[in-house]
Amino acid sequence: MPKISFRGESADLFFRIMALSADIDKLNDRLVARDAHNERYGTSATDPVIVDLENKWDELLNERNKLVSRLNKELL
């Protein structure tokens, strides 16, 4: 597999994307745990905690997708 090297703004974008991906993974873990809690105790599917976590997840995913688009343009 060829080695890929990023420099300047491309490197910055790549590391920001990786950081956002890690944050998204953490939110996924919290969502799964909260969903399991709601299932176990029969609490509402419209749990405000779930709604808040989903909103944060959407924001991070949108931000990451914008950065991926920018990185793609940088590399082309």
N, C-alpha and C positions, 0 to 999 in steps of 0.2 A: 504494500500500500504506500503510495507516495506521501511524503511529509508535506504538511500544509503550514505555511508561515504567514501570520498576520502582522501587519505593522500599522502604526498610526491609528487613524480613526477606525479602521477595520478591526484592529485588536481591541480597541475600546468597546466597539459594538459587540464583538464576540463575547467578551467577558461580562458585559451587561446582560446579554441574552442568557448566558449560563447562570448568572446570579438570579435572574427572574425565573428561570426554569427551576432552580432550587426552591425558591419561595413558593412557586406553584405546586411543587411536589409536597411541601410542608402543609399547604392548605388542603390538598387532596387528602392527606393523612387525617387532618382534623375533620374534614367533611365525612370521611368514612367512619371515623370514631363516633361522631355525633349522630350519624344516621343509624349506626348499630345501637347506640344508647336509646334513640327514639323508638327503634323497633322493639328493643327489649322491654321498655317501660310503657309502650303504647302511647307515647306522646305525639303531639301533632306533627304532621308532615310540613306544616307551615311554620315550623319552629323559627323564631326570629334569629337565632344563632346561625342556623343553616342558611337563611336568606342573606344574612350579613356576609358569611363566608363565601357564598356563591357570588355575591356582588364583588367582593375583593378578588376572587378567582378570575372573574370576567375582566376586571380592570387590568390585572397583571397579564392575562393572556393577550388582551388587546395591545398592551404596551410591548410585550415580547414580539408579537406579530409585526408591529410597525418597525421594530428594530431589525427583525429578520429581513424585511423588505429593503430597509436601508442598506444592510450588509450585502444583500444580493446585488443591489445597484452598484455598490462600491466595488464588488468583485468582478462585475461584468465590464 
